[in-house]
Amino acid sequence: MTKPVEKEFAGERIAKVLARAGLCSRRDAERWIADGRVSVNGEKLTSAARNVQDTDHVFVDGKPLPQKDKVRLWRYHKPPGLVTTHKDEKGRQTVFDTLKSELPRVVSVGRLDLNSEGLLLLTNDGGLARELEHPSRGWVRRYRVRVHGRVSPETLTGLSNGVTIEGMRYGPIVATLEREQGAANAWLVMSLTEGKNREVRKVLAHLGLDVTRLIRVSYGPYHLGSLERGEVEEISGKVIGEQLGRKPDKRPTKKKNA
């Protein structure tokens, strides 16, 4: 196999690189390439089916790609009523609409649905987001959940073996009764290592319980703590390195233009 073929499949897709640099979405990047606006090592691209590496020189409209920023991670207390997406087809307000303007372009690590609240991790690096989301990391997501309905401790204990609902298999869940409120309401604590869509709500509905409030209180080693609703707090590079087993990223943080 020749070196040019090896290089063709090494690195990352050009559209992904442009999107990660914060210039555009992947779809927009593909359009820019089709319009002849993107070149690599002096060669104008005609197809997005091209991988690039750190040693390649990427230009857009004749200007070099901005230097990649250091990897950063934030804790964010998501309020209920916001969707975790950059654009919503229904016109609803998104998490990213409410973030402070001085933050760089960020993506979320996983999602919290519209009516859920609590800890949401944000990062400026899509690769890190995917790494932290992947079940293979084994990080526990912990939730406090208020439910309406009669809670059976035995049924909660049974979730430790996992459960199948309408053909979908959900892995082991550690669920405990925290306290009861009156005759028909209770607070539960649930811990799981998966992040399937609306998993907590679907599992509890399967048990005949209606979720009236859902708060994520931790994600792996990161905790909601005393963060107020809507508050964002950056996690230091040293802590990220220690918790992810990485060397600290010592690149300077780029300032966002006013």
C-alpha positions as CSV (number, residue, x, y, z in Angstrom):
1,M,0.0,0.0,0.0
2,T,1.4,3.4,-1.0
3,K,1.8,6.3,1.4
4,P,-0.7,8.5,-0.4
5,V,-3.4,5.9,0.1
6,E,-2.4,5.6,3.8
7,K,-2.6,9.4,4.2
8,E,-6.0,9.5,2.5
9,F,-7.5,7.5,5.3
10,A,-5.5,8.9,8.2
11,G,-6.6,11.9,10.3
12,E,-10.2,13.3,10.3
13,R,-12.7,14.3,7.7
14,I,-12.3,17.8,6.4
15,A,-15.9,18.8,7.2
16,K,-15.5,17.6,10.7
17,V,-12.3,19.7,11.1
18,L,-13.9,22.8,9.8
19,A,-16.9,22.4,12.1
20,R,-14.7,21.7,15.2
21,A,-12.8,25.0,14.4
22,G,-16.1,26.7,14.9
23,L,-16.3,28.1,11.3
24,C,-19.5,26.3,10.3
25,S,-21.6,23.2,10.6
26,R,-20.5,20.0,8.8
27,R,-23.3,20.5,6.3
28,D,-22.2,24.0,5.6
29,A,-18.6,22.8,5.3
30,E,-19.6,20.3,2.6
31,R,-21.3,23.2,0.7
32,W,-18.2,25.4,1.0
33,I,-16.1,22.6,-0.4
34,A,-18.5,22.1,-3.3
35,D,-18.2,25.9,-4.0
36,G,-14.4,25.6,-4.1
37,R,-13.8,27.7,-1.0
38,V,-11.6,25.1,0.8
39,S,-8.1,24.1,-0.1
40,V,-5.6,21.7,1.5
41,N,-1.9,22.1,0.9
42,G,-2.6,24.4,-2.0
43,E,-5.0,22.0,-3.7
44,K,-8.6,23.2,-4.0
45,L,-11.0,20.5,-2.8
46,T,-13.9,19.3,-4.9
47,S,-15.2,16.6,-2.5
48,A,-15.7,16.4,1.3
49,A,-14.4,12.8,1.1
50,R,-10.9,13.9,2.3
51,N,-9.1,13.3,5.6
52,V,-6.6,15.8,6.9
53,Q,-4.0,15.7,9.7
54,D,-2.4,18.3,11.9
55,T,0.5,18.6,9.5
56,D,-1.8,19.6,6.6
57,H,-2.4,23.3,5.7
58,V,-6.1,24.0,5.5
59,F,-7.4,27.3,4.0
60,V,-10.9,28.7,3.7
61,D,-11.4,31.6,1.3
62,G,-7.6,31.9,1.1
63,K,-7.2,32.3,4.9
64,P,-5.6,29.7,7.1
65,L,-7.7,27.7,9.5
66,P,-7.7,29.3,13.0
67,Q,-5.3,27.6,15.4
68,K,-7.1,25.0,17.4
69,D,-8.0,26.1,20.9
70,K,-7.0,24.1,24.0
71,V,-9.5,21.5,25.1
72,R,-11.9,23.0,27.7
73,L,-14.8,21.6,29.8
74,W,-17.5,23.3,31.7
75,R,-20.2,22.3,34.3
76,Y,-23.6,23.9,33.5
77,H,-26.8,23.8,35.5
78,K,-29.5,23.3,32.8
79,P,-32.9,24.8,33.7
80,P,-36.0,23.0,32.7
81,G,-37.7,24.3,29.5
82,L,-34.6,24.4,27.3
83,V,-33.8,21.9,24.5
84,T,-30.2,20.6,24.2
85,T,-29.6,21.4,20.6
86,H,-28.1,24.3,18.6
87,K,-31.2,24.8,16.5
88,D,-34.8,23.7,17.2
89,E,-37.2,23.0,14.4
90,K,-40.1,24.1,16.6
91,G,-38.5,27.4,17.5
92,R,-38.1,26.6,21.2
93,Q,-35.3,28.2,23.2
94,T,-32.1,26.1,23.4
95,V,-29.4,25.7,26.0
96,F,-27.0,27.5,23.7
97,D,-29.3,30.5,23.3
98,T,-28.8,31.3,26.9
99,L,-25.1,30.9,27.3
100,K,-22.8,33.9,27.9
101,S,-21.4,35.4,24.8
102,E,-17.8,35.2,25.9
103,L,-18.0,31.4,25.8
104,P,-16.5,29.8,22.6
105,R,-18.7,27.6,20.4
106,V,-19.4,24.5,22.6
107,V,-21.3,21.2,22.3
108,S,-22.9,19.2,25.1
109,V,-21.8,15.9,26.5
110,G,-25.0,13.9,25.9
111,R,-28.3,15.6,26.4
112,L,-31.0,16.4,28.9
113,D,-34.6,16.5,27.5
114,L,-36.8,19.6,27.6
115,N,-38.3,19.1,31.0
116,S,-35.2,17.7,32.7
117,E,-32.7,19.8,34.6
118,G,-29.4,19.6,36.4
119,L,-25.8,18.9,35.4
120,L,-24.9,19.2,31.7
121,L,-21.2,19.1,30.7
122,L,-20.2,21.4,27.8
123,T,-16.9,21.3,25.8
124,N,-15.3,23.1,22.9
125,D,-14.0,19.7,21.6
126,G,-16.4,17.3,19.8
127,G,-13.9,14.4,20.2
128,L,-13.9,14.9,24.0
129,A,-17.7,15.0,24.0
130,R,-18.0,11.7,22.2
131,E,-15.3,10.1,24.5
132,L,-17.2,11.2,27.7
133,E,-20.6,10.0,26.3
134,H,-19.5,6.5,25.3
135,P,-20.8,3.7,27.6
136,S,-17.3,2.1,27.5
137,R,-16.0,4.8,29.9
138,G,-18.4,3.4,32.5
139,W,-19.2,6.7,34.1
140,V,-22.2,6.7,36.3
141,R,-25.0,9.3,35.6
142,R,-26.9,9.9,38.9
143,Y,-30.4,11.5,39.1
144,R,-32.8,12.6,41.7
145,V,-36.3,11.9,40.5
146,R,-39.7,13.0,41.9
147,V,-42.5,10.6,40.9
148,H,-46.2,10.3,41.3
149,G,-47.4,6.9,42.1
150,R,-46.9,4.1,44.6
151,V,-43.3,3.0,44.8
152,S,-42.3,-0.6,45.5
153,P,-38.8,-0.9,46.9
154,E,-38.7,-4.5,45.6
155,T,-39.5,-3.4,42.1
156,L,-36.7,-0.7,42.3
157,T,-34.3,-3.4,43.4
158,G,-35.2,-5.5,40.4
159,L,-33.9,-2.8,38.0
160,S,-30.4,-3.8,39.0
161,N,-30.7,-6.7,36.5
162,G,-31.8,-4.4,33.7
163,V,-35.1,-4.3,32.0
164,T,-36.5,-4.7,28.5
165,I,-39.3,-2.3,27.3
166,E,-40.9,-2.7,23.9
167,G,-37.9,-4.6,22.6
168,M,-35.4,-2.1,23.9
169,R,-32.9,-3.4,26.5
170,Y,-31.8,-1.1,29.3
171,G,-28.8,-2.0,31.4
172,P,-28.5,-2.3,35.1
173,I,-29.9,0.6,37.1
174,V,-29.4,1.2,40.8
175,A,-32.6,2.8,42.1
176,T,-33.4,3.6,45.7
177,L,-36.2,5.3,47.6
178,E,-34.9,8.6,49.1
179,R,-38.1,9.7,50.8
180,E,-41.9,9.7,50.4
181,Q,-44.0,12.8,50.1
182,G,-47.6,12.1,51.3
183,A,-49.4,9.1,50.0
184,A,-48.7,9.4,46.3
185,N,-45.4,11.2,45.7
186,A,-41.8,10.2,46.3
187,W,-38.2,11.1,45.6
188,L,-35.9,8.4,44.1
189,V,-32.2,8.3,43.4
190,M,-31.2,6.5,40.2
191,S,-27.8,5.6,38.9
192,L,-27.0,4.3,35.4
193,T,-24.1,4.1,33.0
194,E,-26.0,4.3,29.8
195,G,-27.5,7.4,28.2
196,K,-30.4,6.1,26.0
197,N,-33.0,8.6,25.0
198,R,-35.4,9.4,27.9
199,E,-34.2,6.2,29.7
200,V,-35.2,7.2,33.2
201,R,-38.7,8.4,32.2
202,K,-39.4,5.3,30.1
203,V,-38.2,2.9,32.8
204,L,-40.3,4.5,35.5
205,A,-43.3,4.8,33.2
206,H,-42.9,1.0,32.7
207,L,-43.2,0.7,36.5
208,G,-46.4,2.8,36.5
209,L,-44.7,5.9,37.9
210,D,-45.1,9.4,36.5
211,V,-42.0,11.6,36.6
212,T,-42.8,15.1,37.8
213,R,-39.2,16.3,38.2
214,L,-35.9,15.0,37.0
215,I,-32.5,16.4,38.1
216,R,-29.1,15.1,37.0
217,V,-26.9,15.6,40.0
218,S,-23.7,14.0,38.7
219,Y,-21.9,12.7,35.6
220,G,-18.9,10.6,36.3
221,P,-16.6,12.5,38.6
222,Y,-18.4,15.8,38.0
223,H,-21.2,17.0,40.3
224,L,-23.9,19.6,40.1
225,G,-23.0,20.8,43.6
226,S,-24.2,24.3,44.4
227,L,-24.4,25.6,40.8
228,E,-27.4,27.9,40.4
229,R,-29.8,27.4,37.5
230,G,-28.2,28.7,34.3
231,E,-24.8,29.0,35.9
232,V,-21.7,27.8,34.1
233,E,-18.3,27.0,35.7
234,E,-15.2,25.9,33.9
235,I,-13.3,22.8,35.0
236,S,-9.6,23.4,35.2
237,G,-7.2,21.8,32.7
238,K,-5.4,20.2,35.6
239,V,-8.5,18.5,36.9
240,I,-9.5,17.3,33.4
241,G,-6.0,15.8,32.9
242,E,-6.2,14.0,36.3
243,Q,-9.7,12.6,35.8
244,L,-9.2,11.6,32.2
245,G,-5.7,10.3,32.5
246,R,-4.3,13.0,30.1
247,K,-1.5,15.4,30.2
248,P,-2.7,18.9,30.9
249,D,-3.4,21.0,27.7
250,K,-1.0,23.9,28.1
251,R,-2.0,25.7,24.9
252,P,-3.2,29.3,25.6
253,T,-6.9,30.0,25.7
254,K,-8.0,32.0,22.7
255,K,-10.0,35.1,23.5
256,K,-13.3,35.4,21.7
257,N,-13.5,38.5,19.5
258,A,-16.0,41.1,20.6
